[in-house]
Amino acid sequence: MDSTPPEGINNLLKDAKGFVEAFDQSLDILDILEVFLCTTNDIIENVEIDMKYHVEFQDQFFKWHPYQTLHNEQNAYRTANNRHKSTGKRHRITDDEGHIIDIIG
């Protein structure tokens, strides 16, 4: 996975440096905040979040194995829950970064 920040974040950091310089020049803080918020909102609207949810199951040796990757959290939960009911094994849902969303069973 690429660790470089998105283009919008780089622009935001450059704008933040400009805001600090403007603040040092005794500009009105409300004007600085207004420009900063407008810039932040533009970046948020243009960033697409493509979250993936990974369903994994646990074997008898307590090791986790991948089962399926889904783009919708509700579908991932439904898949993990149905599979838990049919196999009796523990299932968990994680995100792309490995954070545990839920453990079923």
Residue, then its C-alpha position, 0 to 999 in steps of 0.5 A: m500500500d502506498s504510504t504517500p499522502p493524497e494530493g489534497i493533503n499535501n495542498l492542505l499542509k502547504d495552505a496551513k503553512g501559509f495560514v501560519e505566516a498570515f497569522d504572524q502578519s497580524l491578519d484577523i484570525l476569523d479570516i484565516l479560519e474561514v479560508f482554512l475551513c473552505t479549503t478543508n471542505d473542498i478537500i473532503e468533498n473530493v476525497e473518495i473513501d474506498m473502505k474494504y472489510h475483510v472477513e476471517f475465520q479462526d481454526q482449531f489452533f486459534k489461527w485466523h484465515p482470510y475468507q472474503t473481502l467486501h466493500n460494505e460493512q453490513n454485508a461483511y457482518r451478514t456474511a460473517n454471521n451466517r458463516h458462523k451459524s453454519t460452521g460454528k467457527r469464530h469469525r472477525i471483520t477487519d478493515d484495510e489497516g487491520h483494525i478489528i471491527d467485530i468478532i462473531g462467535 
